[in-house]
Amino acid sequence: MNAIVLAILVMVALSLARVSVVFALIVAALVGGLYSGMSLSDILDAFNDGLGNGAQVALSYATLGAFAVALSRSGLTEAIARKLIARLDGHNHHDIHHTRTGKSVRWAILGSLLIAAICSQNLIPVHIAFIPILVPPLLMAMDRLRLDRRLVACVITFGITAPYMLLPVGFGAIFLNDILLSNLNEAGNALGLNITAAMVPQAMALPISGMLVGLLIAVLISYRKPRDYALRTVGVGHPAPREAVGSEQELEQKGALKPLQFVILGVAIVAALTTQLLTDSMVLGGLLGFAILSLSGVFRWREQDDVFTEGMRLMTLIGFIMITAAGFASVMQATGQIDTLVESSRSLIGNSQALAALVMLLVGLFITMGIGSSFSTIPIIASIYVPLALEFGFSPMAIIALVGTAAALGDAGSPASDSTLGPTSGLNADGQHDHIWDSVVPTFLHYNIPLLLFGWAAAMVL
């Protein structure tokens, strides 16, 4: 067995057994490294060398977590909840999921999150920075609606993955043009392959339609039934009784935000997003937003240290997973088995074009789940997949679909991908959303399986 495949299987098995993802990544890195013939000291060196690659992302999550908690302490959480719960007040809790009002609020929340996620990749390319800011204030209303958070995770993950694979704007321009297009032409120019920028979105349309099918299945079938959650305050692990927090009148007693406070909150949010766009740094954006809230008096000055610490604590697990995942990916690359995995797929294919497409997609799935990034997978597989695909007679459009889908597989559904860590960071703000079983498994089933089937179909018909 290839060391990469073994390491991924170990990581997935341990994660599904509810072993900490950080522990699972470390054990899988050791197993994969030792199996490939590396010494323990070489494994540790490679692992340590890779840790720095995840530090910036981890710090970004920490500062955004602090900003999110600061927003919730400012009263924004109660203000948003008050508006939504006002529409739900007067309905029986257990029946509200099926009422016209409940359905309208439910669709409004899901639609807003989907639009925000899509815009975060293309129109306002802030990636996952919006999640810990926007999602936690909505959790109270979601709980009143008995909205299944696994569905919300699927909606957000679709919005932050499908657009960059299809639309050549923002992160999509980087993925489709700067990475996919350039690597395909670099690998195929000497072999007579010439791909234009207009061909790439057209070829990826069919595979991405598979993700749309998965989203519809999640919305209309898998998670349409209500699911109960305890009503909890963001960042606090002990539930408060629904009767004590659930009504409009009781929320009003907490006091409404003053107009000036709304202005300050708006300035803080806009400043955080603008800073990230101008500097390409979520760290600076989160810090500036937090600083504005601190200086404005939205919460007491002596509370700022507690607020910042609570926010960092909220994101600690996510940050450590990102750091450990970078070390894991470094070990996987140091084994030298990634290229071996791609090349060894030739011996499994024989002369079947259909089997060739399937094997290439499955290999891409394992590589992306291990590395945690579809952007990093394309340079690894393109140089070998392009000559192999031409050898089997695939058209240029089919080659685009094969390589693009092979890289995209595993981005949604990987325990170490920001496509799953991002939704978890917002939905688990009150400790009621499990990363593996509520984010990773649902997104893997609803997106990777359809993406695999539709990607294979695209390779065969294009």
HUSULLIN-V960941 format. One record per backbone hydrogen bond with DSSP energy under -1.0 kcal/mol. CO is the residue of the C=O (numbers start at 1). NH is the residue of the N-H. E is the energy in kcal/mol with one decimal. If there is no record, write none. Layout:
BEGIN
CO/NH/E
CO/NH/E
END
This chain:
BEGIN
2/6/-2.4
3/7/-2.4
4/8/-2.4
5/9/-2.5
6/10/-2.3
7/11/-2.5
8/12/-2.8
9/13/-2.6
10/14/-2.4
11/15/-2.2
12/16/-2.7
13/17/-1.4
14/19/-2.4
15/18/-1.7
20/24/-2.9
21/25/-2.5
22/26/-2.0
23/27/-2.6
24/28/-2.5
25/29/-2.2
26/30/-2.1
27/31/-2.7
28/32/-2.9
29/33/-2.5
30/34/-2.7
31/35/-2.4
32/36/-1.5
33/38/-2.1
34/37/-1.1
39/43/-2.3
40/44/-2.4
41/45/-2.2
42/46/-2.5
43/47/-2.7
44/48/-2.8
45/49/-2.4
46/50/-1.5
50/53/-1.2
51/54/-1.4
54/58/-2.2
55/59/-2.6
56/60/-2.1
57/61/-2.4
58/62/-2.1
59/63/-2.4
60/64/-2.3
61/65/-2.4
62/66/-2.0
63/67/-2.2
64/68/-2.5
65/69/-2.3
66/70/-2.2
67/71/-2.2
68/72/-2.0
69/73/-2.6
70/74/-1.4
71/76/-1.4
72/75/-1.1
75/79/-2.2
76/80/-2.7
77/81/-2.6
78/82/-2.7
79/83/-1.7
80/84/-2.0
81/85/-3.4
82/86/-1.8
85/89/-1.9
88/91/-1.5
92/96/-1.6
95/98/-1.8
99/103/-2.6
100/104/-2.3
101/105/-2.4
102/106/-2.4
103/107/-2.7
104/108/-1.9
105/109/-2.4
106/110/-2.4
107/111/-2.8
108/112/-2.3
109/113/-2.4
110/114/-2.2
111/115/-2.5
112/116/-2.6
113/117/-2.3
114/118/-2.5
115/119/-2.7
116/120/-1.6
118/121/-1.5
118/122/-1.1
119/124/-3.1
120/127/-2.7
121/171/-2.6
124/126/-2.5
126/129/-1.9
128/131/-1.3
130/134/-2.8
131/135/-2.4
135/138/-2.0
136/139/-1.4
138/142/-2.3
139/143/-2.4
140/144/-2.0
141/145/-1.9
142/147/-2.7
146/227/-2.3
148/152/-1.2
149/153/-2.4
150/154/-1.9
151/155/-2.4
152/156/-2.6
153/157/-2.5
154/158/-2.1
155/159/-2.0
156/160/-1.7
158/162/-1.9
163/166/-1.1
163/167/-3.3
167/169/-2.1
169/172/-2.0
170/174/-1.2
171/175/-2.5
172/176/-3.0
173/177/-1.3
173/178/-1.9
174/179/-1.5
175/180/-2.9
176/181/-2.1
177/182/-1.2
179/183/-2.1
180/184/-2.2
181/185/-2.3
182/186/-2.2
183/187/-2.0
184/188/-1.7
185/189/-2.2
188/193/-3.0
189/192/-1.5
199/203/-2.3
200/204/-1.9
204/208/-2.2
205/209/-1.6
207/210/-1.0
208/212/-1.6
209/213/-1.9
210/214/-2.1
211/215/-2.3
212/216/-2.3
213/217/-2.2
214/218/-2.2
215/219/-2.4
216/220/-2.9
217/221/-2.1
217/222/-2.4
218/223/-2.0
231/240/-2.7
233/236/-2.3
242/246/-2.3
247/251/-1.7
248/252/-2.1
249/253/-1.2
251/254/-1.2
252/255/-1.8
258/262/-1.9
259/263/-2.0
260/264/-2.4
261/265/-2.7
262/266/-2.5
263/267/-2.6
264/268/-2.7
265/269/-2.4
266/270/-2.7
267/271/-2.8
268/272/-2.2
269/273/-2.3
270/274/-3.0
271/275/-2.5
272/276/-1.6
273/277/-2.2
274/278/-2.4
275/279/-2.5
276/280/-2.3
281/285/-1.6
282/286/-2.7
283/287/-2.4
284/288/-2.6
285/289/-2.2
286/290/-2.2
287/291/-2.6
288/292/-2.4
289/293/-1.8
290/294/-2.3
291/295/-2.6
292/296/-1.4
293/298/-1.1
300/303/-1.5
301/304/-1.5
303/307/-2.6
304/308/-2.7
305/309/-2.5
306/310/-2.5
307/311/-2.3
308/312/-2.3
309/313/-2.5
310/314/-2.0
311/315/-1.2
315/319/-2.5
316/320/-2.5
317/321/-2.2
318/322/-2.2
319/323/-2.3
320/324/-2.6
321/325/-2.7
322/326/-1.6
323/327/-1.6
324/328/-2.6
325/329/-2.7
326/330/-1.8
327/331/-1.9
328/332/-2.3
329/333/-2.1
330/334/-2.0
331/335/-1.5
337/341/-2.3
338/342/-2.0
339/343/-2.7
340/344/-2.8
343/346/-1.5
346/349/-1.1
346/350/-1.0
349/352/-1.2
352/356/-2.0
353/357/-2.1
354/358/-1.9
355/359/-2.8
356/360/-2.1
357/361/-1.8
358/362/-2.2
359/363/-2.4
360/364/-1.9
361/365/-1.8
362/366/-1.9
363/367/-2.2
364/368/-2.6
365/369/-2.2
366/370/-1.6
367/371/-2.6
368/372/-3.3
374/378/-1.2
377/381/-1.9
378/382/-2.7
381/385/-3.2
382/386/-2.2
384/388/-1.6
385/389/-3.0
386/390/-2.3
387/391/-2.0
388/392/-1.4
389/394/-2.4
390/393/-1.2
395/399/-2.3
396/400/-2.1
397/401/-2.1
398/402/-2.5
399/403/-2.6
400/404/-2.7
401/405/-2.2
402/406/-2.6
403/407/-1.8
404/408/-1.9
405/409/-2.5
408/411/-2.0
414/417/-1.4
417/420/-1.5
417/421/-2.7
418/422/-1.8
420/424/-1.8
421/425/-2.1
422/426/-1.1
423/427/-2.8
424/428/-2.2
426/429/-1.2
428/431/-1.7
429/235/-3.0
434/438/-1.9
435/439/-1.0
435/440/-2.5
436/441/-3.1
439/443/-1.8
440/444/-2.4
441/445/-2.4
442/446/-2.2
443/447/-1.6
444/448/-1.2
444/449/-1.1
447/451/-2.3
448/452/-2.4
449/453/-2.2
450/454/-3.1
451/455/-2.2
452/456/-2.1
453/457/-2.2
454/458/-2.4
455/459/-2.0
456/460/-1.4
457/461/-1.9
458/462/-2.3
END
